[in-house]
């Protein structure tokens, strides 16, 4: 999709799934499948997105730390791993992340076949709002099944990350209501962006919402 999708909020079942996806044009194969577009908690866009999913909102979500970096997606081409940013193979973000990957893992990180690793890139010169100081790394957010969109469960993700010396975001022991009240607190710590709420669905992509602290907004 083009910038018009973002500017005019033309998010539907197709454009939501094409955010950062990498496809082999000759074969139609999905080379790398990243997050589907997800919206802010309580926004009109979040409300219109819900009918696309059979989400059980009576169940509590998994509440993850929302990191304030850039999305970095691993893809493998001719046996070698690279990183793409949300919209580019050759942006400054993609080049730095690929160099970091190469330095730490060589030509291959060993991602399970049929899965895409998605990271948050943290770099002091590429910061948005939150200052992570000397922390410069790729934080493993998830592994996504290229065919179904289903993601690894948190315990599985921790094992993958630990075996490779990677960090993952903090998983908060909060209910939806506790997370909501926490982000509405005007005296909350300004060193964090907020939370990502995730409702898992067997055999399907999870449903996500962003919930940001007032101070960050």
Secondary structure, 3 states (H helix, E strand, C coil): CCHHHHHCCCCCCCHHHHCCCEECCCCCCEEECCCCCCEECCCHHHHHHHHHCCCCCCCCCEEEEECCCEEEEEEEECCEEEEEECCECCCHHHHHHHHHHHHHHCCCCCCCCCEEEEEEEECHHHCCCCCCCCCCEEEEEEEEECCCCCECCHHHHHHHHHHHCCCECCEECCCHHHHHHHHHCCCCCCCCCEEEEEEEECCEEEEEEEEECCCCC
